[in-house]
Amino acid sequence: MAAGSGARRYAEALLDIATEERAVAAYRESLDAFATGLDPENIRGLRDQRVPFDRRRAALDAATAREPKAIRALMAILLERDRIEIVPGIARAFGELVDRREGIVKAKITTPVEIAASERDELVRRLEQASGKKIRATFQVDPALIGGARVQLGDRLIDASLQTRLEHLAREMASS
C-alpha cells in the first residue's frame, strides 16, 4: 500500500471520529502540530529497532499525552506497525479533506516582493469575491516576476505578472 493512500484512509477515519466528537478543528490542530514536530530525526528515533519498543512507546506516549484520544491511539498503532513516517501525510490529507468539506480552495500567490499583511488580506478578499469560494492562501516571492502577481487557484493559473506581459509583447512583436 502506498503511503499516500494509507495516509488518506487514516485521515478519513480520523475525520469521521472528529466529526462525531464535534472536534474537527482540535484534531486538525493536533495533527498539524504533531506532524510539524515529527522531523526526520524523531522518525528515525521512533523507528530505531535498537531502542527497545517500550522506550519508543513511552516517548510517543509522553509526546501525545495532551492530544485527543483517537490521535494518541492512531500514533500508537502507527508505531506498532512501523508506519510513523506517514504522520505528515495523514495531517496533510486530513487538512485537505476538511478544506474540501468546507468549500475552501487553496491558492498559491506569487509576487515579486514581499507584500504587507493588509495587502495580502485584500488580495485574498478580492479573489474570494471573484471566485465565490473561500480561499486559504500561501504567499511566496519571486523577483523574476518584476511586477504584478501569479495566482495558482486550485488547478487554474492566473498570471498577471509583468514578466508574462513582456513575454507576450515580445512574441507579438516578433510575429509582426
JOGIHU-V180351 format. One record per helix or strand. SS is the DSSP state (H for helix, E for strand). FROM is the first residue (numbers start at 1). TO is the last residue. If there is no record, write none. Layout:
SS;FROM;TO, SS;FROM;TO
//
This chain:
H;3;20, H;24;37, H;40;47, H;53;63, H;69;80, H;84;101, E;104;111, H;117;131, E;134;141, H;143;145, E;148;153, E;156;161, H;162;175
//
